[in-house]
Amino acid sequence: MARKSYEELVQLKQEGRIGWLEFVRQGDSAEDFAQWCKEHNVEQTEEYAELYVEQTEERLWQEQEGAV
């Protein structure tokens, strides 16, 4: 599956053409998400993809604030 840019994925998600699971699977985080699911002993589902994105964004936000 070809990777899409973050901007492309955001646009597709906003248009309702893909869900959270495809958002993660088609982006650069696909392997990280698979590992995250394995570590948490969960299946790759829409709900866990959304949780993964939320947690990842929160972690990145905190890292940025700490670097300022």
Secondary structure, DSSP 8 states (H G I E B T S, - for coil): -----HHHHHHHHHTTSS-HHHHHHTSTTHHHHHHHHHHHT----HHHHHHHHHHHHHHHHHHHHHH-
